Amino acid sequence: MANISRLSRNQFSWDALVLLVATFWLSSSVLLDFFMMPMMYESGMMEGPNFATASYSMFWLFNRVEVLCAAAILTGLLVLRQQTQGNQRGQFVVLESGSQSRWALVTSGALLAIALLYTYIFTPQMSALGLQFVDSAEAPNAMGTMHLLYWGLEGLKLVAAAWLVKLCYRDIKAAF
């Protein structure tokens, strides 16, 4: 009865950590993009003079959380891959596990790159454009391009994070 699963109590579940962090990141991104930002728009907050500053502060914090989430996911997947390759012979072993595959590593690396782009390029640039918008009656043309790029990367990020959740969930389900 005490040995229901194949995982021991002393073993840390990196699959579970990656699943937890990816699920947290995915749900917080959906909450921010599809609930908070539309509510701020509908309430008229975007016409306020301090909207650009408030948005920058909110996204500054959220982007750093995204970088931490992406780094934790990549670290967890690298540990899983190293543990598996250490138990098998050969450097180029094809892995059956989804969360330990090369595609999972490539996807997590892309997620980290997206989070870094948001943190160090998109948020500062969009905030600077937003501050210019406060002084003028019309939004700069570059703002539309930045929003288009942001939403394209956001869609890619959501699909990639959902795929990683699927891979990790399948591996955790198979372990029990």
LINPEGI-V785211 format. One record per residue. RES is the residue in one letter. OMEGA is omega in whole degrees, 0 to 359 (* if undefined). Layout:
RES & OMEGA
RES & OMEGA
This chain:
M & 181
A & 183
N & 182
I & 181
S & 178
R & 178
L & 176
S & 180
R & 182
N & 183
Q & 177
F & 183
S & 179
W & 175
D & 180
A & 178
L & 180
V & 179
L & 181
L & 182
V & 180
A & 178
T & 177
F & 182
W & 180
L & 182
S & 179
S & 176
S & 178
V & 179
L & 181
L & 187
D & 188
F & 178
F & 185
M & 183
M & 176
P & 177
M & 178
M & 179
Y & 182
E & 181
S & 179
G & 183
M & 183
M & 177
E & 181
G & 183
P & 182
N & 183
F & 181
A & 179
T & 179
A & 179
S & 179
Y & 180
S & 180
M & 181
F & 176
W & 180
L & 182
F & 180
N & 177
R & 174
V & 178
E & 178
V & 177
L & 178
C & 180
A & 179
A & 178
A & 178
I & 180
L & 178
T & 179
G & 180
L & 176
L & 177
V & 179
L & 180
R & 180
Q & 179
Q & 181
T & 181
Q & 177
G & 180
N & 182
Q & 178
R & 176
G & 183
Q & 187
F & 180
V & 175
V & 185
L & 177
E & 185
S & 180
G & 184
S & 180
Q & 182
S & 177
R & 181
W & 177
A & 178
L & 179
V & 180
T & 180
S & 174
G & 177
A & 177
L & 177
L & 179
A & 178
I & 179
A & 178
L & 176
L & 178
Y & 187
T & 190
Y & 179
I & 188
F & 184
T & 178
P & 181
Q & 181
M & 178
S & 177
A & 177
L & 178
G & 177
L & 175
Q & 181
F & 179
V & 182
D & 182
S & 182
A & 184
E & 179
A & 177
P & 180
N & 181
A & 181
M & 178
G & 178
T & 179
M & 178
H & 178
L & 178
L & 179
Y & 183
W & 174
G & 177
L & 179
E & 176
G & 177
L & 179
K & 181
L & 178
V & 180
A & 179
A & 178
A & 179
W & 176
L & 176
V & 179
K & 180
L & 182
C & 179
Y & 179
R & 180
D & 179
I & 179
K & 179
A & 182
A & 183
F & *
